[in-house]
Amino acid sequence: MAPQNALDNTEEEDVSNPWQNGIGDLRRLMAGTAAVLITAPCAAHHSYAMFDLTRSITLRGTVKELQWTNPHCFLQVLVQAQSTTAEWSLEMGSPATMYRHGLRPGSFKPGDKLTVVINPLKDGTNGGQFVSAIDGGGGAPLMPGRPRS
């Protein structure tokens, strides 16, 4: 709208239309929606309810593979069980977390002998949450918070 008189440089604003600024308001709405959609997956991360945190199991075996991947690293360990070999899948923290705690992608190599302490899965399947490990030679413990020497 044009000024009402020559001395009045103010303009009246039509507040009846909330989209008056059109593109600016639409951009703010889209940015807010995007922020909600982008952060929603963070809340979907699983808990550790599948692990029995009241129990610890010690496994002696051989490293099959270290999967250094997001969102969690996994250590696959072959454990001799009577007349067969069972594969155990051990969930670790994220690569960034493992790195901060001194573990590296080469910390566990296929064929390495080790003793691992885990919190087992509640359903009894061969898996659990990695707690700590000692190499087969009885060396320094390998665990989050304690770098490998």
Sequence and secondary structure as in RCSB ss.txt:
>XXXX:A:sequence
MAPQNALDNTEEEDVSNPWQNGIGDLRRLMAGTAAVLITAPCAAHHSYAMFDLTRSITLRGTVKELQWTNPHCFL
QVLVQAQSTTAEWSLEMGSPATMYRHGLRPGSFKPGDKLTVVINPLKDGTNGGQFVSAIDGGGGAPLMPGRPRS
>XXXX:A:secstr
   SBTTB      TT TTTTTHHHHHHHHHHHHHHHHHHHHHT   STTB TT  EEEEEEEEEEE  SS  EE
EEEEEETTEEEEEEEE   HHHHHHTT  TTSS TT EEEEEEEEBTT SSEEEEEEEEETT  SEEBTTB   
